Amino acid sequence: MQVAMAGETKKGLVLLDFWVSPFGQRCRIALAEKGIAYEYSEQELLGGAKSDILLRSNPVHKKIPVLLHDGRPVCESLVILEYLEEAFPEASPRLLPDTAYARAQARFWAAYSDKVYEAGTRLWKLRGDARAQARAEIVQVVRNLDGELGDKAFFGGEAFGFVDVALVPFVPWLPSYERYGDFSVAEIAPRLAAWARRCAQRESVARTLHPPEKVDEFINLLKKTYGIE
């Protein structure tokens, strides 16, 4: 599916994204790690009509991120990460491991990391028993991730890779989740907390992620938008 108008297809890579989206940040971190040039296109997601190019590029979900490669759309963040591995095999480092089994495990844990965001969102959206359930879920998810990381530097071993790219954009959201859920990542998942500090030292991560304070401001904006007190 081509998305350019008037028969013209924009060459190269264009990332349709939103500044604070952890899913878009996955793509930005991967592109930076691999040194792949691209054009960034900020999309309006709150309070305004979505752009024609986004609606044409992702007519099913109408969401970012979308990577346009010579005008052809690739949707969903983890799909985009795998696409970058396959479409640019010469770009290093490779994010996925070498063996089929290790790649399968990486895909599982990368997809599992979405549960941090899903449970965390319910923490600030809901109250009462529903919030308590979300708290129990995110605590278990964080503990599971801590267990999978173990004593390794990164999820794949010594090298920053696929699972790290998938999970690290949720780190700036954790302080807000901790406050709404009354828990501490450092206490329940100390190895994961140390991993987050290691990741923050990487240039690709430091240049992409926003401070937790900015994320918290955005959550408050979302609450006002949705009428949540």
C-alpha positions as a Markdown table, in Angstrom:
| # | Residue | x | y | z |
|---|---|---|---|---|
| 1 | Met | 0.0 | 0.0 | 0.0 |
| 2 | Gln | 1.5 | 3.3 | -1.0 |
| 3 | Val | 0.4 | 6.4 | 0.9 |
| 4 | Ala | 1.9 | 9.3 | -1.1 |
| 5 | Met | -0.5 | 11.5 | -3.0 |
| 6 | Ala | -0.5 | 12.5 | -6.7 |
| 7 | Gly | 1.5 | 9.5 | -7.6 |
| 8 | Glu | 4.6 | 10.7 | -5.7 |
| 9 | Thr | 6.3 | 8.4 | -3.2 |
| 10 | Lys | 8.6 | 9.9 | -0.7 |
| 11 | Lys | 11.9 | 8.1 | -0.7 |
| 12 | Gly | 13.6 | 6.9 | 2.5 |
| 13 | Leu | 12.2 | 6.5 | 6.0 |
| 14 | Val | 9.6 | 8.7 | 7.7 |
| 15 | Leu | 8.4 | 7.9 | 11.2 |
| 16 | Leu | 4.9 | 9.0 | 12.1 |
| 17 | Asp | 5.1 | 9.4 | 15.9 |
| 18 | Phe | 4.1 | 11.3 | 19.0 |
| 19 | Trp | 6.6 | 12.9 | 21.3 |
| 20 | Val | 5.9 | 11.0 | 24.5 |
| 21 | Ser | 4.8 | 7.7 | 23.0 |
| 22 | Pro | 6.8 | 4.8 | 24.5 |
| 23 | Phe | 5.9 | 2.8 | 21.4 |
| 24 | Gly | 7.3 | 5.4 | 19.0 |
| 25 | Gln | 10.3 | 5.7 | 21.2 |
| 26 | Arg | 11.1 | 2.1 | 20.7 |
| 27 | Cys | 11.5 | 2.8 | 17.0 |
| 28 | Arg | 13.5 | 6.0 | 17.6 |
| 29 | Ile | 15.9 | 4.1 | 19.9 |
| 30 | Ala | 16.3 | 1.3 | 17.4 |
| 31 | Leu | 17.0 | 3.7 | 14.5 |
| 32 | Ala | 19.5 | 5.6 | 16.6 |
| 33 | Glu | 21.3 | 2.4 | 17.7 |
| 34 | Lys | 21.6 | 1.3 | 14.1 |
| 35 | Gly | 22.5 | 4.7 | 12.8 |
| 36 | Ile | 19.7 | 4.7 | 10.2 |
| 37 | Ala | 18.7 | 8.1 | 8.9 |
| 38 | Tyr | 15.0 | 9.0 | 8.9 |
| 39 | Glu | 12.6 | 11.9 | 8.9 |
| 40 | Tyr | 10.5 | 12.4 | 12.1 |
| 41 | Ser | 6.8 | 13.5 | 11.6 |
| 42 | Glu | 5.0 | 14.5 | 14.8 |
| 43 | Gln | 1.4 | 13.6 | 14.7 |
| 44 | Glu | -1.6 | 15.3 | 16.5 |
| 45 | Leu | -3.3 | 12.8 | 18.7 |
| 46 | Leu | -5.0 | 14.9 | 21.4 |
| 47 | Gly | -7.8 | 17.4 | 20.7 |
| 48 | Gly | -7.4 | 17.5 | 17.0 |
| 49 | Ala | -8.1 | 15.6 | 13.8 |
| 50 | Lys | -5.6 | 12.9 | 13.0 |
| 51 | Ser | -3.6 | 13.6 | 9.8 |
| 52 | Asp | -4.6 | 12.2 | 6.5 |
| 53 | Ile | -1.2 | 10.5 | 6.1 |
| 54 | Leu | -1.7 | 8.7 | 9.4 |
| 55 | Leu | -5.2 | 7.6 | 8.5 |
| 56 | Arg | -4.1 | 6.4 | 5.1 |
| 57 | Ser | -1.0 | 4.7 | 6.5 |
| 58 | Asn | -2.7 | 2.8 | 9.4 |
| 59 | Pro | -6.4 | 2.6 | 8.4 |
| 60 | Val | -7.0 | -0.4 | 10.8 |
| 61 | His | -5.8 | 1.1 | 14.1 |
| 62 | Lys | -5.3 | 4.7 | 13.1 |
| 63 | Lys | -2.4 | 4.8 | 15.6 |
| 64 | Ile | 1.3 | 5.7 | 15.7 |
| 65 | Pro | 4.0 | 4.6 | 15.3 |
| 66 | Val | 4.0 | 4.0 | 11.5 |
| 67 | Leu | 7.3 | 3.7 | 9.6 |
| 68 | Leu | 7.0 | 4.7 | 6.0 |
| 69 | His | 9.7 | 3.1 | 3.8 |
| 70 | Asp | 9.7 | 4.7 | 0.3 |
| 71 | Gly | 6.0 | 5.5 | 1.0 |
| 72 | Arg | 5.1 | 2.0 | 2.2 |
| 73 | Pro | 3.7 | 1.8 | 5.7 |
| 74 | Val | 4.9 | -0.6 | 8.4 |
| 75 | Cys | 2.7 | -0.5 | 11.6 |
| 76 | Glu | 3.1 | -1.5 | 15.2 |
| 77 | Ser | 6.3 | -0.9 | 17.1 |
| 78 | Leu | 7.6 | -4.4 | 17.5 |
| 79 | Val | 6.8 | -5.2 | 13.9 |
| 80 | Ile | 8.8 | -2.1 | 13.0 |
| 81 | Leu | 11.8 | -3.2 | 15.1 |
| 82 | Glu | 11.8 | -6.6 | 13.3 |
| 83 | Tyr | 11.4 | -4.8 | 9.9 |
| 84 | Leu | 14.5 | -2.7 | 10.6 |
| 85 | Glu | 16.4 | -5.9 | 11.3 |
| 86 | Glu | 15.3 | -7.5 | 8.0 |
| 87 | Ala | 15.2 | -4.4 | 5.7 |
| 88 | Phe | 18.6 | -3.1 | 6.9 |
| 89 | Pro | 20.7 | -6.2 | 7.5 |
| 90 | Glu | 23.9 | -4.3 | 7.1 |
| 91 | Ala | 23.0 | -1.9 | 9.9 |
| 92 | Ser | 24.6 | -2.8 | 13.2 |
| 93 | Pro | 24.1 | -3.7 | 16.0 |
| 94 | Arg | 21.6 | -6.5 | 15.4 |
| 95 | Leu | 19.0 | -6.3 | 18.1 |
| 96 | Leu | 17.7 | -9.9 | 17.8 |
| 97 | Pro | 19.9 | -12.8 | 19.0 |
| 98 | Asp | 21.6 | -15.2 | 16.6 |
| 99 | Thr | 19.7 | -18.5 | 17.4 |
| 100 | Ala | 16.1 | -19.2 | 16.7 |
| 101 | Tyr | 15.3 | -20.1 | 20.3 |
| 102 | Ala | 16.8 | -17.0 | 21.7 |
| 103 | Arg | 14.9 | -14.9 | 19.1 |
| 104 | Ala | 11.7 | -16.6 | 20.1 |
| 105 | Gln | 12.4 | -15.8 | 23.8 |
| 106 | Ala | 13.2 | -12.2 | 22.9 |
| 107 | Arg | 10.0 | -11.8 | 21.0 |
| 108 | Phe | 8.0 | -13.2 | 23.9 |
| 109 | Trp | 9.5 | -10.8 | 26.5 |
| 110 | Ala | 9.3 | -7.8 | 24.3 |
| 111 | Ala | 5.6 | -8.4 | 23.8 |
| 112 | Tyr | 5.2 | -9.1 | 27.5 |
| 113 | Ser | 6.7 | -5.7 | 28.4 |
| 114 | Asp | 3.6 | -4.0 | 27.0 |
| 115 | Lys | 1.9 | -5.2 | 30.2 |
| 116 | Val | 3.8 | -2.6 | 32.2 |
| 117 | Tyr | 2.1 | 0.2 | 30.2 |
| 118 | Glu | -1.3 | -1.6 | 30.2 |
| 119 | Ala | -1.4 | -2.1 | 33.9 |
| 120 | Gly | 0.1 | 1.3 | 34.6 |
| 121 | Thr | -2.5 | 3.0 | 32.6 |
| 122 | Arg | -5.2 | 1.4 | 34.6 |
| 123 | Leu | -3.5 | 2.6 | 37.8 |
| 124 | Trp | -4.1 | 6.2 | 37.0 |
| 125 | Lys | -7.4 | 5.7 | 35.3 |
| 126 | Leu | -9.2 | 3.6 | 37.9 |
| 127 | Arg | -9.9 | 3.6 | 41.6 |
| 128 | Gly | -10.9 | 1.2 | 44.3 |
| 129 | Asp | -10.8 | -2.5 | 43.6 |
| 130 | Ala | -9.9 | -2.0 | 39.9 |
| 131 | Arg | -6.9 | 0.1 | 40.9 |
| 132 | Ala | -5.9 | -2.6 | 43.5 |
| 133 | Gln | -6.1 | -5.2 | 40.8 |
| 134 | Ala | -4.0 | -3.1 | 38.4 |
| 135 | Arg | -1.4 | -2.7 | 41.2 |
| 136 | Ala | -1.2 | -6.4 | 41.8 |
| 137 | Glu | -0.7 | -7.0 | 38.1 |
| 138 | Ile | 2.0 | -4.4 | 37.5 |
| 139 | Val | 3.9 | -5.6 | 40.6 |
| 140 | Gln | 3.8 | -9.1 | 39.3 |
| 141 | Val | 4.8 | -8.0 | 35.8 |
| 142 | Val | 7.8 | -6.0 | 37.1 |
| 143 | Arg | 8.9 | -9.0 | 39.3 |
| 144 | Asn | 8.6 | -11.3 | 36.3 |
| 145 | Leu | 10.8 | -9.0 | 34.2 |
| 146 | Asp | 13.3 | -8.7 | 37.1 |
| 147 | Gly | 13.4 | -12.5 | 37.2 |
| 148 | Glu | 14.0 | -12.9 | 33.5 |
| 149 | Leu | 16.8 | -10.2 | 33.6 |
| 150 | Gly | 18.5 | -12.0 | 36.5 |
| 151 | Asp | 22.1 | -11.0 | 36.9 |
| 152 | Lys | 22.6 | -10.2 | 33.2 |
| 153 | Ala | 23.6 | -6.6 | 32.2 |
| 154 | Phe | 20.8 | -6.6 | 29.6 |
| 155 | Phe | 18.0 | -9.0 | 28.7 |
| 156 | Gly | 20.0 | -10.7 | 26.0 |
| 157 | Gly | 23.2 | -10.8 | 27.9 |
| 158 | Glu | 26.0 | -8.3 | 27.7 |
| 159 | Ala | 24.6 | -6.5 | 24.6 |
| 160 | Phe | 21.7 | -4.0 | 24.5 |
| 161 | Gly | 19.1 | -5.7 | 22.4 |
| 162 | Phe | 15.5 | -6.3 | 21.3 |
| 163 | Val | 13.9 | -6.7 | 24.7 |
| 164 | Asp | 15.8 | -3.7 | 26.2 |
| 165 | Val | 14.6 | -1.5 | 23.3 |
| 166 | Ala | 11.1 | -2.7 | 23.8 |
| 167 | Leu | 11.0 | -2.1 | 27.6 |
| 168 | Val | 13.2 | 0.9 | 28.3 |
| 169 | Pro | 10.7 | 3.5 | 27.0 |
| 170 | Phe | 8.4 | 2.6 | 29.9 |
| 171 | Val | 11.0 | 3.5 | 32.5 |
| 172 | Pro | 10.1 | 7.3 | 32.7 |
| 173 | Trp | 6.4 | 6.2 | 33.3 |
| 174 | Leu | 7.4 | 4.1 | 36.3 |
| 175 | Pro | 7.6 | 6.9 | 38.9 |
| 176 | Ser | 4.0 | 7.9 | 38.2 |
| 177 | Tyr | 2.9 | 4.3 | 38.3 |
| 178 | Glu | 4.7 | 3.9 | 41.6 |
| 179 | Arg | 2.9 | 6.9 | 43.1 |
| 180 | Tyr | -0.5 | 5.8 | 41.9 |
| 181 | Gly | 0.1 | 2.2 | 43.0 |
| 182 | Asp | 2.1 | 2.8 | 46.1 |
| 183 | Phe | 5.0 | 0.5 | 45.3 |
| 184 | Ser | 8.7 | 0.8 | 44.6 |
| 185 | Val | 10.5 | -0.8 | 41.7 |
| 186 | Ala | 13.8 | -0.4 | 43.5 |
| 187 | Glu | 12.4 | -2.6 | 46.3 |
| 188 | Ile | 10.5 | -5.2 | 44.4 |
| 189 | Ala | 12.8 | -5.4 | 41.4 |
| 190 | Pro | 16.3 | -4.1 | 42.3 |
| 191 | Arg | 18.0 | -5.7 | 39.3 |
| 192 | Leu | 15.5 | -4.1 | 36.9 |
| 193 | Ala | 16.1 | -0.8 | 38.6 |
| 194 | Ala | 19.8 | -1.2 | 38.0 |
| 195 | Trp | 19.2 | -2.2 | 34.4 |
| 196 | Ala | 17.2 | 1.0 | 33.9 |
| 197 | Arg | 20.1 | 3.1 | 35.1 |
| 198 | Arg | 22.5 | 1.3 | 32.8 |
| 199 | Cys | 20.2 | 1.8 | 29.8 |
| 200 | Ala | 19.9 | 5.6 | 30.7 |
| 201 | Gln | 23.6 | 5.9 | 30.0 |
| 202 | Arg | 23.2 | 4.9 | 26.4 |
| 203 | Glu | 23.1 | 7.9 | 24.0 |
| 204 | Ser | 20.2 | 6.5 | 22.0 |
| 205 | Val | 18.1 | 6.2 | 25.2 |
| 206 | Ala | 19.2 | 9.5 | 26.8 |
| 207 | Arg | 18.4 | 11.5 | 23.7 |
| 208 | Thr | 15.0 | 9.8 | 23.1 |
| 209 | Leu | 13.3 | 9.5 | 26.5 |
| 210 | His | 11.8 | 12.4 | 28.5 |
| 211 | Pro | 12.2 | 13.1 | 32.2 |
| 212 | Pro | 9.6 | 11.4 | 34.4 |
| 213 | Glu | 8.3 | 14.9 | 35.3 |
| 214 | Lys | 7.3 | 15.5 | 31.7 |
| 215 | Val | 5.6 | 12.1 | 31.5 |
| 216 | Asp | 3.7 | 12.9 | 34.7 |
| 217 | Glu | 2.6 | 16.2 | 33.3 |
| 218 | Phe | 1.3 | 14.3 | 30.2 |
| 219 | Ile | -0.6 | 11.8 | 32.4 |
| 220 | Asn | -2.2 | 14.8 | 34.2 |
| 221 | Leu | -3.2 | 16.2 | 30.8 |
| 222 | Leu | -4.7 | 12.9 | 29.8 |
| 223 | Lys | -6.7 | 12.8 | 33.1 |
| 224 | Lys | -8.1 | 16.2 | 32.3 |
| 225 | Thr | -8.9 | 15.2 | 28.8 |
| 226 | Tyr | -10.8 | 12.1 | 29.9 |
| 227 | Gly | -12.4 | 13.9 | 32.9 |
| 228 | Ile | -10.6 | 11.8 | 35.5 |
| 229 | Glu | -10.2 | 13.4 | 38.9 |
